[in-house]
Amino acid sequence: MPTPSSIPAIEGGHPLAGPNGDPVTVVHLAAELAPFARTGGLGEAVSSLAHYQAKSGITAVIIMPLYRQVTEVATDLEPVGEPFEVQVGPRRETGRLYESAALKDNPRQQKPRILFIHNAEYFGRDQIYGDSRGDYRDNHRRFAFFCLAALNVLPRVAKAPVLLHAHDWHAALAPVYLRAYDTGPDREFYRRASSVLTVHNAGFQGHFPPDAMPELGLPWELYHFAQLEWYGRVNLLKGGMAFADAVTTVSPSHAHELRTPAGGFGLHDAFIGLRERFVGIVNGIDQHEWNPETDPIITARYSRDDLSGKKRCKAALQRVFGLPQRARVPIFGMSARMVYQKGLDLILGSPRFLSLDAQFLFLGQGEKRYVEILTELALRAPGRIGVQTNFTGTQEHRLMAGADMIIMPSQYEPCGLTQMRAQRYGSLPVARKVGGLADTIEDGITGFLFDGFTTNEFLHACIRAIDHYQHPETWQEMQREAMSRDFGWERSELRYRDLYRRVLAAPRFRR
């Protein structure tokens, strides 16, 4: 199989063209999208990829559900066309397409078109996936409706050929429906469509009981180990992987991990079976937004050639968290969801870590038990530990600028964005060597990596970081090297474009 860098551009003058030279429209289907509704990094990654695709000249469209949260952000929504009906198994549902008037009036100057699918019963709820009692029990029907409704409106919002890019299990049924059904009068339009599925977090797969099959409107012939069946359950992510023309995840190292019993979340055989159809492409960051030379949010701007402003940012951060302004004491910062996956047990299970001669700042929301323990520790050591749970983007910018190290002792991390932002600001990451952390941090050069998910290995990496910090010339050399690294979405977008070209040129990948 050719590598992405060896694939020639398709002739025709368009950044993404089909075999006949026709411009291809990329349509993203996602359950989350920043800034409208999100619970984690999925919504930010989809938004960034689509925006950089549009900037490159590709026609990009994003379709997401019209949740109640969306109306709080986009207050000027207008209908696009008339309501339409969708057959979801035995039920005939009604949907309608909406678009922001402000975005519509803007002639999409290198911006993606963003569309919302409305159904009050399914999406007019307080939360995206569930409430205090757990996940909504009809999530399989909710997201089946979303996928079918999106396919229904495709000919209305995009010209053929279309490349359908589905994200995570919520949109994974789209490649299944695309290939499983004869789509009627628009059959040729859908036959020309290709599909890519990106697995952002394989820990969430969309498991449902077998009787979900008729509710999804899928024939029982698809319920077997090679497609939708998984240990006696329906697995929507697995089904999407089986039917998509190509599958990606968000870093090369995580692609390797997903092919192992230890890291595959029970789907390692399915990932192995994809062979050349499965690749890892690391996410990027917006390097215009995350740039200490131009950042309007931080206390003082600075660059890799003049780091003096970072000292002022550190002092300001200490003031905000109510800590003594000790210039030579290192600050370990953490910006993350306070959950097990992010390594909170390694931090809290190591009394030696919090007794190091350093200051510790924690920013983020999460599980109640972790938040309560950290808050209690901050009350006991007000001069050394600071906690803020009311996370904002402003606070994250200031933490990146003021901290000396950013800790990421993750159990697993498919990609991660924090380590890239931290390096841009000369705050060196201390991280476990997994997923995207392994791909974007160079041990001893731009940060500090450790292997095992143990308190001892985490502590040893932190001590190594402090040892380096105590030698200013060595530390500043590492800072400058980290700040020079290119983590821009431009590189990632090119890799996705190359993958799209391979899919468009190789119908043998289709099922």
Secondary structure as GFF3:
##gff-version 3
##sequence-region A 1 511
A	DSSP	three_ten_helix	4	6	.	.	.	ID=ss1
A	DSSP	beta_strand	25	29	.	.	.	ID=ss2
A	DSSP	alpha_helix	41	55	.	.	.	ID=ss3
A	DSSP	beta_strand	59	65	.	.	.	ID=ss4
A	DSSP	alpha_helix	68	73	.	.	.	ID=ss5
A	DSSP	beta_strand	77	79	.	.	.	ID=ss6
A	DSSP	beta_strand	84	88	.	.	.	ID=ss7
A	DSSP	beta_strand	91	100	.	.	.	ID=ss8
A	DSSP	alpha_helix	101	105	.	.	.	ID=ss9
A	DSSP	beta_strand	113	118	.	.	.	ID=ss10
A	DSSP	alpha_helix	120	123	.	.	.	ID=ss11
A	DSSP	beta_strand	130	131	.	.	.	ID=ss12
A	DSSP	beta_strand	134	135	.	.	.	ID=ss13
A	DSSP	alpha_helix	139	157	.	.	.	ID=ss14
A	DSSP	beta_strand	162	167	.	.	.	ID=ss15
A	DSSP	three_ten_helix	169	171	.	.	.	ID=ss16
A	DSSP	alpha_helix	173	180	.	.	.	ID=ss17
A	DSSP	three_ten_helix	184	186	.	.	.	ID=ss18
A	DSSP	alpha_helix	187	191	.	.	.	ID=ss19
A	DSSP	beta_strand	194	199	.	.	.	ID=ss20
A	DSSP	beta_strand	207	208	.	.	.	ID=ss21
A	DSSP	alpha_helix	212	216	.	.	.	ID=ss22
A	DSSP	three_ten_helix	220	222	.	.	.	ID=ss23
A	DSSP	beta_strand	229	230	.	.	.	ID=ss24
A	DSSP	beta_strand	233	235	.	.	.	ID=ss25
A	DSSP	alpha_helix	236	243	.	.	.	ID=ss26
A	DSSP	beta_strand	246	249	.	.	.	ID=ss27
A	DSSP	alpha_helix	252	258	.	.	.	ID=ss28
A	DSSP	alpha_helix	268	274	.	.	.	ID=ss29
A	DSSP	three_ten_helix	275	277	.	.	.	ID=ss30
A	DSSP	beta_strand	278	280	.	.	.	ID=ss31
A	DSSP	alpha_helix	308	320	.	.	.	ID=ss32
A	DSSP	beta_strand	331	335	.	.	.	ID=ss33
A	DSSP	three_ten_helix	340	342	.	.	.	ID=ss34
A	DSSP	alpha_helix	344	348	.	.	.	ID=ss35
A	DSSP	alpha_helix	351	354	.	.	.	ID=ss36
A	DSSP	beta_strand	359	363	.	.	.	ID=ss37
A	DSSP	alpha_helix	368	380	.	.	.	ID=ss38
A	DSSP	beta_strand	385	388	.	.	.	ID=ss39
A	DSSP	alpha_helix	393	402	.	.	.	ID=ss40
A	DSSP	beta_strand	405	408	.	.	.	ID=ss41
A	DSSP	alpha_helix	418	424	.	.	.	ID=ss42
A	DSSP	beta_strand	428	432	.	.	.	ID=ss43
A	DSSP	alpha_helix	435	440	.	.	.	ID=ss44
A	DSSP	beta_strand	448	450	.	.	.	ID=ss45
A	DSSP	alpha_helix	455	469	.	.	.	ID=ss46
A	DSSP	alpha_helix	472	483	.	.	.	ID=ss47
A	DSSP	alpha_helix	489	505	.	.	.	ID=ss48
A	DSSP	three_ten_helix	507	509	.	.	.	ID=ss49
###
